[in-house]
Amino acid sequence: MDNISVNKFRDNLKNIVEKVISEHQPVKITRRSGEDFVVISAEDWTRDQETLFVLQNTHLMQQILVSTQTHTTKSGYTASDEETQKILGV
């Protein structure tokens, strides 16, 4: 994550925001007095919030673990050709 001063941020606001959005990299803005802050795109913030929700939900994490185990051991449910075609809309 890049760090820049609040003065540089203010002087280059448009370019920095465009870079944050296009490169999906947040930027930490440092201030001499007071707390620093981070600029992140709305898309990245939403993605991070969804990830945190899943990671904090023990039921979902258990489902992911079981799914990973059945996938690895190839012991999970296998849909029939007819079911697969229905799912794919073929």
N, C-alpha and C positions, 0 to 999 in steps of 0.2 A: 504494500500500500504506500503510495506516495504521500509525503508530508509537505505541506506548503503553508506559508504564513497567511494570515487573514488578509493582509494588504495585497499580497500577490493574487490571492483568490478573488478579491474585489476587482483588481485591475484586469484580470483575465477570466472573468466569470463565464462568459459565453463559451470560450474554448475549453475551459476545464469541465464544464457541464457536458459538452458534446463528447469529450474524451471519456468521461465517467459512463455515459450512456453507451457509446459505441464499443468501448473496450471492456465493459463490465468489470471495471476495477474501481473500488471506492477510493476516495481521497480524504486524508486526515488534514483538517485545517487547524493550525496551531495559533493560539493567541497569547500575547504576553501576560495579560491579566485575565484570569477566568479559565474556564474549562475549554478544552479542545472539542471539536465536533467533526463528524464524518459526513461526507456527501456521498450518497449511493443512489443509483437509479431506482425508480419505483418498481420496475420489473425484478431487479435483483433483491430488493427488500422483500417483496412478496414471496419470491422463491425461498429466501432464507427463513421467513416466517413459517412457510409450509413445512420446510425441513425440520425446524424446531418443534413444530406441532407433532410430527411423526415421531421424532426422537424422544419426546416427552411422554408419548402415549405407549404404555407398556403393552397393551393389548395389540396394537399395530406392530410393535417391534417383535412380539412373539409370533405373529402371523408371518412376518418377513423371515424370521429365523426358521420356522417350519417349512416355509416355501423354499428357502434356500437349501435346506437339508433334503427335501424330496426331489428338488431339481438335480442336486449333486448326485444323489443315489439313483436317479431316474425311477423313483418309486411313486411319483405323483400320478394324478389322474391323467389319462390320455383320451382326448376326445375322439369320437369316431369320425370317419370322413364326412358323414352326413352332418354331424354337429359342427365340424370345422367349416364346412361350406355355408351352413346357416349363419354362423358367427361372422364369416367374411362377406356374406351377402352374395355368394356366387351361385 
